[in-house]
Amino acid sequence: MHRRSGFCRVFLPVLVLCLLSAVATIEAGGWAPIKDVEDPHVREVAQYAVSEHGRLKHLQLKLDKVVEGETQKDTGITYRLVLTVEEKGADTKDYTVVVVEENAKLHLKSFKKVVIKSESSHRAM
């Protein structure tokens, strides 16, 4: 009996550490959906993306809404958001943006128009 309890004292903590390490690895590398896209910080990140893209491209853009998003944790937090954006004098369009937040600073990595392919473009000729 004494031999078994010694084994458990050594084996169980090692097993727990291995499981915790596996969970931490999944959290650090995987994408997690943003549950509340109306969260003030998420809106701040979205507004930054729209303002920065507008500044770089000399466009007057206005954030309409955050449609959906997800985050990935690594050395910082990467936000992948789908935004509805209005350009002055034009209709709203959806964009997928990627913003990285590191050391309380935001960096716009991409800003791409969402292209929805119609069924007719998928039909064989």
Solvent accessible surface area in square Angstrom, and as a share of the most:
residue,aa,sasa,rsa
1,M,194,0.86
2,H,151,0.67
3,R,214,0.78
4,R,168,0.61
5,S,42,0.27
6,G,27,0.26
7,F,124,0.51
8,C,51,0.30
9,R,164,0.60
10,V,106,0.61
11,F,92,0.38
12,L,91,0.45
13,P,70,0.44
14,V,80,0.46
15,L,72,0.36
16,V,78,0.45
17,L,120,0.59
18,C,77,0.46
19,L,105,0.52
20,L,107,0.53
21,S,65,0.42
22,A,53,0.41
23,V,80,0.46
24,A,58,0.45
25,T,96,0.56
26,I,126,0.64
27,E,116,0.52
28,A,48,0.38
29,G,44,0.42
30,G,34,0.33
31,W,85,0.30
32,A,52,0.40
33,P,105,0.66
34,I,29,0.15
35,K,201,0.85
36,D,78,0.40
37,V,31,0.18
38,E,103,0.46
39,D,52,0.27
40,P,111,0.70
41,H,67,0.30
42,V,11,0.06
43,R,76,0.28
44,E,98,0.44
45,V,0,0.00
46,A,0,0.00
47,Q,81,0.36
48,Y,59,0.22
49,A,0,0.00
50,V,0,0.00
51,S,60,0.39
52,E,32,0.15
53,H,28,0.12
54,G,6,0.05
55,R,150,0.55
56,L,95,0.47
57,K,119,0.50
58,H,167,0.75
59,L,69,0.34
60,Q,118,0.52
61,L,32,0.16
62,K,131,0.55
63,L,12,0.06
64,D,73,0.38
65,K,100,0.42
66,V,4,0.02
67,V,64,0.37
68,E,102,0.46
69,G,12,0.11
70,E,49,0.22
71,T,27,0.15
72,Q,47,0.21
73,K,115,0.49
74,D,117,0.61
75,T,123,0.72
76,G,16,0.16
77,I,55,0.28
78,T,25,0.14
79,Y,12,0.05
80,R,83,0.30
81,L,0,0.00
82,V,31,0.18
83,L,0,0.00
84,T,14,0.08
85,V,2,0.01
86,E,66,0.30
87,E,57,0.26
88,K,151,0.64
89,G,86,0.83
90,A,44,0.34
91,D,119,0.62
92,T,65,0.38
93,K,78,0.33
94,D,54,0.28
95,Y,28,0.11
96,T,43,0.25
97,V,0,0.00
98,V,32,0.18
99,V,0,0.00
100,V,24,0.14
101,E,30,0.13
102,E,61,0.27
103,N,145,0.74
104,A,99,0.76
105,K,132,0.56
106,L,34,0.17
107,H,72,0.32
108,L,37,0.19
109,K,126,0.54
110,S,30,0.19
111,F,26,0.11
112,K,134,0.57
113,K,109,0.46
114,V,54,0.31
115,V,117,0.67
116,I,149,0.76
117,K,138,0.59
118,S,64,0.42
119,E,136,0.61
120,S,68,0.44
121,S,77,0.50
122,H,124,0.56
123,R,166,0.61
124,A,103,0.80
125,M,239,1.07
